[in-house]
Amino acid sequence: MKNWRISIILLLCSISINAQKPTEVPKPSEKPIDLANPADIIIYIVLPLCAVLFFFIWRGKRNKTKK
């Protein structure tokens, strides 16, 4: 039973050791969001708020049609 546990632990460790970060994927930026840039305001504030607003409007219309 002890050998079974050791082999599982070694297997899991070897998988994590051999894992690599992909080189083709862009890495996240270290800089914070610049709120002076209009594009950042649109992407990070306006678009998510519009998505939430449209979701609630859609859900309200869907609930009215069910009744």
N, CA, C and O atoms as a GROMACS GRO file, in nm:
protein
  268
    1MET      N    1   0.082  -0.120   0.000
    1MET     CA    2   0.000   0.000   0.000
    1MET      C    3   0.086   0.126   0.000
    1MET      O    4   0.052   0.226  -0.063
    2LYS      N    5   0.198   0.121   0.071
    2LYS     CA    6   0.287   0.236   0.079
    2LYS      C    7   0.354   0.262  -0.056
    2LYS      O    8   0.372   0.377  -0.095
    3ASN      N    9   0.392   0.156  -0.126
    3ASN     CA   10   0.454   0.171  -0.257
    3ASN      C   11   0.358   0.233  -0.358
    3ASN      O   12   0.400   0.309  -0.445
    4TRP      N   13   0.231   0.202  -0.346
    4TRP     CA   14   0.129   0.256  -0.435
    4TRP      C   15   0.119   0.408  -0.416
    4TRP      O   16   0.110   0.482  -0.514
    5ARG      N   17   0.119   0.454  -0.292
    5ARG     CA   18   0.110   0.598  -0.264
    5ARG      C   19   0.234   0.671  -0.314
    5ARG      O   20   0.224   0.779  -0.371
    6ILE      N   21   0.348   0.612  -0.294
    6ILE     CA   22   0.472   0.675  -0.339
    6ILE      C   23   0.474   0.686  -0.491
    6ILE      O   24   0.516   0.789  -0.545
    7SER      N   25   0.429   0.583  -0.560
    7SER     CA   26   0.429   0.588  -0.706
    7SER      C   27   0.331   0.694  -0.758
    7SER      O   28   0.360   0.760  -0.857
    8ILE      N   29   0.218   0.711  -0.693
    8ILE     CA   30   0.122   0.815  -0.733
    8ILE      C   31   0.183   0.954  -0.711
    8ILE      O   32   0.170   1.041  -0.797
    9ILE      N   33   0.248   0.973  -0.598
    9ILE     CA   34   0.309   1.103  -0.569
    9ILE      C   35   0.419   1.134  -0.671
    9ILE      O   36   0.427   1.246  -0.721
   10LEU      N   37   0.502   1.036  -0.702
   10LEU     CA   38   0.608   1.057  -0.801
   10LEU      C   39   0.550   1.086  -0.939
   10LEU      O   40   0.603   1.169  -1.012
   11LEU      N   41   0.443   1.020  -0.974
   11LEU     CA   42   0.379   1.044  -1.103
   11LEU      C   43   0.327   1.186  -1.112
   11LEU      O   44   0.347   1.254  -1.212
   12LEU      N   45   0.259   1.232  -1.006
   12LEU     CA   46   0.204   1.368  -1.007
   12LEU      C   47   0.315   1.472  -1.009
   12LEU      O   48   0.304   1.575  -1.076
   13CYS      N   49   0.422   1.447  -0.935
   13CYS     CA   50   0.534   1.542  -0.935
   13CYS      C   51   0.602   1.547  -1.071
   13CYS      O   52   0.640   1.655  -1.117
   14SER      N   53   0.617   1.434  -1.135
   14SER     CA   54   0.683   1.434  -1.265
   14SER      C   55   0.599   1.505  -1.370
   14SER      O   56   0.654   1.568  -1.460
   15ILE      N   57   0.469   1.496  -1.359
   15ILE     CA   58   0.381   1.567  -1.454
   15ILE      C   59   0.396   1.718  -1.435
   15ILE      O   60   0.406   1.791  -1.533
   16SER      N   61   0.398   1.764  -1.310
   16SER     CA   62   0.409   1.908  -1.286
   16SER      C   63   0.548   1.960  -1.321
   16SER      O   64   0.561   2.076  -1.362
   17ILE      N   65   0.650   1.878  -1.307
   17ILE     CA   66   0.785   1.921  -1.342
   17ILE      C   67   0.798   1.937  -1.493
   17ILE      O   68   0.866   2.028  -1.540
   18ASN      N   69   0.736   1.849  -1.568
   18ASN     CA   70   0.749   1.852  -1.714
   18ASN      C   71   0.655   1.952  -1.781
   18ASN      O   72   0.667   1.975  -1.901
   19ALA      N   73   0.562   2.010  -1.706
   19ALA     CA   74   0.469   2.106  -1.766
   19ALA      C   75   0.545   2.232  -1.804
   19ALA      O   76   0.636   2.275  -1.733
   20GLN      N   77   0.506   2.292  -1.916
   20GLN     CA   78   0.573   2.412  -1.964
   20GLN      C   79   0.471   2.520  -1.994
   20GLN      O   80   0.355   2.491  -2.024
   21LYS      N   81   0.515   2.645  -1.985
   21LYS     CA   82   0.431   2.755  -2.030
   21LYS      C   83   0.443   2.764  -2.182
   21LYS      O   84   0.554   2.754  -2.235
   22PRO      N   85   0.332   2.782  -2.252
   22PRO     CA   86   0.342   2.797  -2.397
   22PRO      C   87   0.411   2.928  -2.432
   22PRO      O   88   0.385   3.031  -2.370
   23THR      N   89   0.496   2.925  -2.531
   23THR     CA   90   0.569   3.046  -2.570
   23THR      C   91   0.490   3.133  -2.666
   23THR      O   92   0.520   3.252  -2.678
   24GLU      N   93   0.391   3.078  -2.735
   24GLU     CA   94   0.316   3.154  -2.834
   24GLU      C   95   0.206   3.240  -2.773
   24GLU      O   96   0.155   3.331  -2.838
   25VAL      N   97   0.169   3.212  -2.649
   25VAL     CA   98   0.058   3.282  -2.586
   25VAL      C   99   0.109   3.413  -2.525
   25VAL      O  100   0.211   3.413  -2.457
   26PRO      N  101   0.040   3.524  -2.550
   26PRO     CA  102   0.085   3.651  -2.491
   26PRO      C  103   0.074   3.647  -2.339
   26PRO      O  104  -0.020   3.590  -2.283
   27LYS      N  105   0.168   3.708  -2.274
   27LYS     CA  106   0.171   3.710  -2.128
   27LYS      C  107   0.095   3.833  -2.078
   27LYS      O  108   0.092   3.935  -2.148
   28PRO      N  109   0.035   3.826  -1.960
   28PRO     CA  110  -0.037   3.943  -1.909
   28PRO      C  111   0.059   4.058  -1.879
   28PRO      O  112   0.176   4.037  -1.849
   29SER      N  113   0.007   4.175  -1.888
   29SER     CA  114   0.087   4.294  -1.865
   29SER      C  115   0.111   4.315  -1.716
   29SER      O  116   0.025   4.284  -1.634
   30GLU      N  117   0.226   4.367  -1.683
   30GLU     CA  118   0.260   4.397  -1.543
   30GLU      C  119   0.207   4.535  -1.503
   30GLU      O  120   0.197   4.565  -1.384
   31LYS      N  121   0.172   4.617  -1.602
   31LYS     CA  122   0.126   4.753  -1.574
   31LYS      C  123  -0.023   4.752  -1.538
   31LYS      O  124  -0.098   4.671  -1.592
   32PRO      N  125  -0.066   4.841  -1.448
   32PRO     CA  126  -0.210   4.850  -1.419
   32PRO      C  127  -0.284   4.917  -1.535
   32PRO      O  128  -0.222   4.970  -1.627
   33ILE      N  129  -0.414   4.912  -1.530
   33ILE     CA  130  -0.497   4.972  -1.635
   33ILE      C  131  -0.483   5.124  -1.628
   33ILE      O  132  -0.494   5.183  -1.520
   34ASP      N  133  -0.459   5.187  -1.742
   34ASP     CA  134  -0.445   5.331  -1.751
   34ASP      C  135  -0.581   5.392  -1.782
   34ASP      O  136  -0.630   5.383  -1.894
   35LEU      N  137  -0.641   5.454  -1.681
   35LEU     CA  138  -0.775   5.511  -1.701
   35LEU      C  139  -0.773   5.643  -1.776
   35LEU      O  140  -0.878   5.699  -1.805
   36ALA      N  141  -0.655   5.694  -1.807
   36ALA     CA  142  -0.645   5.814  -1.890
   36ALA      C  143  -0.661   5.778  -2.037
   36ALA      O  144  -0.688   5.865  -2.120
   37ASN      N  145  -0.645   5.651  -2.070
   37ASN     CA  146  -0.657   5.605  -2.208
   37ASN      C  147  -0.804   5.571  -2.237
   37ASN      O  148  -0.861   5.485  -2.170
   38PRO      N  149  -0.867   5.637  -2.334
   38PRO     CA  150  -1.008   5.610  -2.363
   38PRO      C  151  -1.036   5.466  -2.405
   38PRO      O  152  -1.144   5.413  -2.376
   39ALA      N  153  -0.943   5.403  -2.472
   39ALA     CA  154  -0.964   5.264  -2.514
   39ALA      C  155  -0.975   5.172  -2.392
   39ALA      O  156  -1.059   5.082  -2.391
   40ASP      N  157  -0.894   5.195  -2.290
   40ASP     CA  158  -0.902   5.114  -2.168
   40ASP      C  159  -1.034   5.135  -2.096
   40ASP      O  160  -1.090   5.041  -2.042
   41ILE      N  161  -1.082   5.258  -2.094
   41ILE     CA  162  -1.211   5.286  -2.030
   41ILE      C  163  -1.323   5.212  -2.101
   41ILE      O  164  -1.410   5.153  -2.038
   42ILE      N  165  -1.319   5.215  -2.234
   42ILE     CA  166  -1.424   5.148  -2.312
   42ILE      C  167  -1.417   4.997  -2.292
   42ILE      O  168  -1.520   4.932  -2.271
   43ILE      N  169  -1.297   4.941  -2.299
   43ILE     CA  170  -1.282   4.795  -2.292
   43ILE      C  171  -1.312   4.741  -2.153
   43ILE      O  172  -1.380   4.639  -2.139
   44TYR      N  173  -1.263   4.808  -2.050
   44TYR     CA  174  -1.272   4.752  -1.914
   44TYR      C  175  -1.389   4.803  -1.832
   44TYR      O  176  -1.421   4.743  -1.729
   45ILE      N  177  -1.454   4.911  -1.873
   45ILE     CA  178  -1.565   4.964  -1.794
   45ILE      C  179  -1.695   4.966  -1.874
   45ILE      O  180  -1.795   4.908  -1.831
   46VAL      N  181  -1.695   5.029  -1.989
   46VAL     CA  182  -1.818   5.050  -2.066
   46VAL      C  183  -1.873   4.918  -2.122
   46VAL      O  184  -1.991   4.889  -2.106
   47LEU      N  185  -1.789   4.840  -2.188
   47LEU     CA  186  -1.837   4.715  -2.249
   47LEU      C  187  -1.890   4.615  -2.145
   47LEU      O  188  -1.996   4.556  -2.168
   48PRO      N  189  -1.822   4.593  -2.032
   48PRO     CA  190  -1.882   4.502  -1.931
   48PRO      C  191  -2.015   4.554  -1.876
   48PRO      O  192  -2.108   4.476  -1.854
   49LEU      N  193  -2.025   4.685  -1.854
   49LEU     CA  194  -2.152   4.740  -1.805
   49LEU      C  195  -2.263   4.724  -1.909
   49LEU      O  196  -2.377   4.694  -1.872
   50CYS      N  197  -2.231   4.742  -2.036
   50CYS     CA  198  -2.331   4.721  -2.141
   50CYS      C  199  -2.374   4.576  -2.147
   50CYS      O  200  -2.492   4.547  -2.166
   51ALA      N  201  -2.280   4.484  -2.131
   51ALA     CA  202  -2.313   4.342  -2.134
   51ALA      C  203  -2.407   4.305  -2.019
   51ALA      O  204  -2.504   4.231  -2.039
   52VAL      N  205  -2.380   4.357  -1.900
   52VAL     CA  206  -2.468   4.330  -1.785
   52VAL      C  207  -2.605   4.393  -1.806
   52VAL      O  208  -2.707   4.330  -1.777
   53LEU      N  209  -2.607   4.514  -1.856
   53LEU     CA  210  -2.734   4.583  -1.881
   53LEU      C  211  -2.818   4.508  -1.985
   53LEU      O  212  -2.937   4.486  -1.964
   54PHE      N  213  -2.756   4.469  -2.095
   54PHE     CA  214  -2.829   4.394  -2.198
   54PHE      C  215  -2.876   4.259  -2.148
   54PHE      O  216  -2.982   4.211  -2.190
   55PHE      N  217  -2.800   4.195  -2.059
   55PHE     CA  218  -2.843   4.068  -2.002
   55PHE      C  219  -2.971   4.086  -1.921
   55PHE      O  220  -3.064   4.006  -1.934
   56PHE      N  221  -2.976   4.190  -1.837
   56PHE     CA  222  -3.096   4.211  -1.756
   56PHE      C  223  -3.216   4.251  -1.842
   56PHE      O  224  -3.329   4.212  -1.812
   57ILE      N  225  -3.192   4.327  -1.946
   57ILE     CA  226  -3.302   4.362  -2.037
   57ILE      C  227  -3.353   4.236  -2.107
   57ILE      O  228  -3.474   4.215  -2.115
   58TRP      N  229  -3.263   4.153  -2.157
   58TRP     CA  230  -3.300   4.029  -2.224
   58TRP      C  231  -3.376   3.935  -2.130
   58TRP      O  232  -3.476   3.875  -2.169
   59ARG      N  233  -3.327   3.923  -2.005
   59ARG     CA  234  -3.393   3.835  -1.909
   59ARG      C  235  -3.533   3.886  -1.874
   59ARG      O  236  -3.626   3.808  -1.858
   60GLY      N  237  -3.547   4.019  -1.863
   60GLY     CA  238  -3.679   4.076  -1.836
   60GLY      C  239  -3.777   4.051  -1.949
   60GLY      O  240  -3.893   4.018  -1.925
   61LYS      N  241  -3.732   4.065  -2.073
   61LYS     CA  242  -3.820   4.038  -2.188
   61LYS      C  243  -3.856   3.890  -2.196
   61LYS      O  244  -3.969   3.854  -2.230
   62ARG      N  245  -3.759   3.804  -2.164
   62ARG     CA  246  -3.784   3.660  -2.167
   62ARG      C  247  -3.887   3.620  -2.062
   62ARG      O  248  -3.974   3.537  -2.088
   63ASN      N  249  -3.877   3.678  -1.944
   63ASN     CA  250  -3.973   3.647  -1.837
   63ASN      C  251  -4.113   3.698  -1.870
   63ASN      O  252  -4.212   3.635  -1.834
   64LYS      N  253  -4.122   3.813  -1.940
   64LYS     CA  254  -4.254   3.864  -1.978
   64LYS      C  255  -4.320   3.775  -2.082
   64LYS      O  256  -4.441   3.755  -2.078
   65THR      N  257  -4.243   3.720  -2.173
   65THR     CA  258  -4.302   3.635  -2.277
   65THR      C  259  -4.345   3.498  -2.221
   65THR      O  260  -4.433   3.434  -2.278
   66LYS      N  261  -4.284   3.455  -2.113
   66LYS     CA  262  -4.324   3.327  -2.052
   66LYS      C  263  -4.458   3.338  -1.979
   66LYS      O  264  -4.531   3.240  -1.968
   67LYS      N  265  -4.490   3.458  -1.929
   67LYS     CA  266  -4.612   3.476  -1.851
   67LYS      C  267  -4.730   3.493  -1.938
   67LYS      O  268  -4.841   3.509  -1.889
   0.00000   0.00000   0.00000
